[in-house]
Amino acid sequence: MSTPILTSLQNPMVKKWRLLNKSRAERIAQGLFIAEGEHMTQEAIQNKSASMLLVAESAREKFAHLLNTGISVQVLADHVFASLCETKSPQGILALCSYPAQITLEKLGHRIVCLNGVQDPGNVGTILRTMDAAGFTGLLIDGNTADPYSPKVLRATMGSIFRIPVFQTKQLSQTLDVLQQNDFEILAGDLMGKPFFNKRERKENTCIIIGNEGAGISPEIKEKATLRLKIPMMGGAESLNAAVAAAIMMYDDVRARQDG
C-alpha cells in the first residue's frame, strides 16, 4: 500500500516539522533538524544521519534513486513541502536528521577549532567545511555561536556537518582549561601577538580560537590562549573575515604537519 500524501498545512506533523527551521530550542526538543536539497540529503543518507526522507509529490520520479534506501519516506503536496523549506526554489527533497546528543570533549579529537561568539551562519558553515577539507577533527562552540544545525549554517557546510563532531558548552573558559591540561596548544589571533609566520615548535594537539565578527575573541577567552599570533595585514584592511582567518590558521597547521 502506498503512503498517503500529506496535503494539509494543518497536519500536526507538518506543523511540528515547520518549527524545526525556527529555533535551536525546537530542534533540540524534537531531536531533529532539516537537511534540505539533493546534495545534503545524499550526505545525510551516506553518513547514516537521515531518519526520514520528505519528498514533494512532483519530485518523486526525479529522486526515485534516493527513495529506495530503506529509510522511511513521506510524500507531501508541493505547497506543503515548500512550507518546510528555507530556499526560494526548493529542489523537492529533504531529510529529517537526528539532532546529535551532546558528546564528550574527547570525541573532538586532537585538531580542534573553537568558536567564541561567531554569529554569522555563513561563517560557521564555511569554517565547518574548511575543517573537513583540512582534516580538523572537531568543533567546540559556546552558547553565543550560531547553531551548526540551523538551515543557513547547514547549507554553507555542503554536508561537512555530518563528518565533524560538535561540542557545545556554556562554560567555554573552563572547557579550554581542560584542553590545556590535556596538552593542547591553544592558538588565538591577536593584533599584539607574535609574527604569524615565525617558525615554532608545534604540539600534536591543537585548538584554534576564532572570535566574534565584530568584537573578536573575548578578553576572558583570549587569556586562555597558550600562543597569540598576528596575521600580517599589508594593505588597508584592519581585520579579516572570521572564516578566512580560520582557514589561514588551519592551513598553516596543515603545512606545518606536512613539513614536519
N, C-alpha and C positions, 0 to 999 in steps of 0.2 A: 504493500500500500504506500502510495506516495505521501510525502509530508505535506500537510496543509500549508497554503501560502498565507502569511500574515499580511492582512490588508488594511488594518486599522492603526492609526496613530495612538489610539487609546488602549491598545493591547497592553496589559500590565507588564509583560516582559519588554516590549518596545520602550515603554516609559522608563523602565529601570535602565535599559541599555543606553538611552539618550543621556542619562545623568553621568555616564562614565567619562564623557569628554568635558564635564563641567568643573570637577574638582578632584584633588588628590584624596580628600577625605572620602568621597564617594567611591573612588577606585579601591581604596583600602577596605572600606566597608563591604563592598561586593566581592572583593578579592579578584577583580578583573580589570583589564584595560583593553582598548581597541587598537589593533594594528590594521591600518587602512591601506587598501590598494593591493595590486597583484604582487609586487616585489616584497612588501612587508608580510603579506600573507604567506608567500613561499618561504621566507625566512622563518616565520613562526612555525610553520609545519616542519621544516628541516631541523629546527632546534627543539622540537617537541614541546613548544610553548602554547600551541593553539588548543583550546578546549572545545571550540565550536566555530564553524565557518558560517558566515551570513552572506548570502548572495542575492543580488537583485534579480527579479523574475526575468528581465530581458537579457541578463548576462549568464544564464545557466549554461547555455551551449558554449559560450566563449571560455568559460572557466571549468568545463567538464573535467579537464585533466587534474584539477585541484580538488574536485569534489568526491573522488573515489579513493581517498587515502585512509579511510576508516574512521575519520573524525566526523562527529555529528554535524549535520548540515541543516540550516534553516533557510528557506526561500522567503523573500519579502517582496511585496509590491514595490515598484520602483520609487514611488513617493515616500514610502515608509523607510526604505533603505537609505534614501537621500537624507532623511531626518537624522540619521546616525552618523553622518559624515561631516567632517570639517572642511573638506575641499569643495570648491565650487563646481567641479566637474568630476563626480565620483566615478571610479573605474568599474564598480559593480560588485566588488567582493571585499570582505574584511574578515579578520579573525578576532574572536574573543579569546584573550590570553589571560593566563593566571597571573595576578599581581604577585610578584615574588615575596615570600616571607622574609623577615629580617635574617640575614646570615651572620656568621661570626666574623670578627675582624680578620682572622687568619685566612679566611676564604678569599681575601683580596689579593693574595699572593705577594710577590716581592717588588713589583713595579707599579706604583700607585699614583693616581692623580687625585688631589684633594681640591674640592671647590668650596670656597668661602664666600657665600652670598652671590654666586653667579646667577643672575636672574633672567637673562635673555635666553629663551628656549633654543634659538638658533645656535647660540654659543655652546650651550650644554650639549646639544645634539652633535655639533661639529667636533667638540672635544671627544665625545664618546667614539665617534667614527675614526678620529685620528688615533686614539688609544688603540683601537682594534688594529689599525694599519701598522702602528709602531710596536706592537707586541706588548703593550701595557696590560696588566693583569687584573686591575680592579679600580673602581671609582669610589671615593669617600666624599660624602656631601653633608653639609649642615642643613638646618631647618630653613634657612633663607635662600637656598638654591632651588631653581626651578625643578619640578618633579620630572625625573627622567622618563616617566611613563605617560606624560601628557602628550596630546596629539602633535603639537609643533616640535617638541623635542624628538619624538619618535620619527617623524618624517626626516629630520636632519640627520639622524643616526644611520639611515639607509640600511637598517637591520642589525647594526653592530650592538644595539641594546641587548640582543639575545645572546651575545657572546661575552659581554663584560659584566661581571657581578658588581652590584652596588650596595654599599653600606651606608645607611642614613643614620645620623646622630644629631642630637640636640646639644651634646657636650663635646664639641669639636676639640676644644683645648685639651680636655682630658684624654681624648682618643689619640691625639698627636703625642701626648706624653707616653702612652702605651707603645706607640710605634718607636719612639726614641729609645725606650727601654729595651726594645727588640732590635736595636742596632740599625735603625733606618737613618739614612741621610735625608734630612728634610730641607728641601730647596724652596726658596721664595725669591721672587723678583723684587728688587729694591733699587731705587734711583741712587741710593748711597751705598750700594753693595759692591762686592768685588767685581773686577772685569769678567765678563761672561766667558770670554774665550781663553782665559788663563788656564794652563794645564793644572790639573789637580788629581789627587788620588780619589777614587770613587769607591763607594761601598756597593755590595751586591744588592742591598735593599735600598730602594729609592722611593721617596714621596715628593711629588711636585705640587706646591700650593699655587692655585690660581684664584685671584680675588675678584671682588665686585667690579662691574664695568666702570662705575664712576668713582667709587671710593677706594678701590684697590683692596688689598688684604688688611683686615682689621688689625690694629696695634697688638691686641692680645694674641692673635694667631701668628702674626709676624714674629713675635717673641719666641715662638716655638721652633722657628727655623734654625737648623744647625749650620746653614750656609745661605747667605743672601748674595744674589747675583744681579748685576746691572746689564741688561741687554742694551747694546750700544744704539744710540739714536743719532744718526749722522745728518739727518735733514731737519726740517722744521717741526715735525710731529713731536708732541710731548709724550705720547703713550701709544701702546699697541692695543688692538682688539684682543679681548681675553682669549678667544680661540686661537688666534695667530700666535700670541705669546706662549700658549700651552704647546702648540705644535713645534715652535722653535726649541723649547726646552725638552720636549720629548725626543725630538730627532737628534738633539745634541747628545742625549743619553744613548740613543741607538748608535751614533757614530763612535762614541767613546767605548762602547762594548765591542764594536767590531774592530776598533784599533787595538783593543786590549787582547 
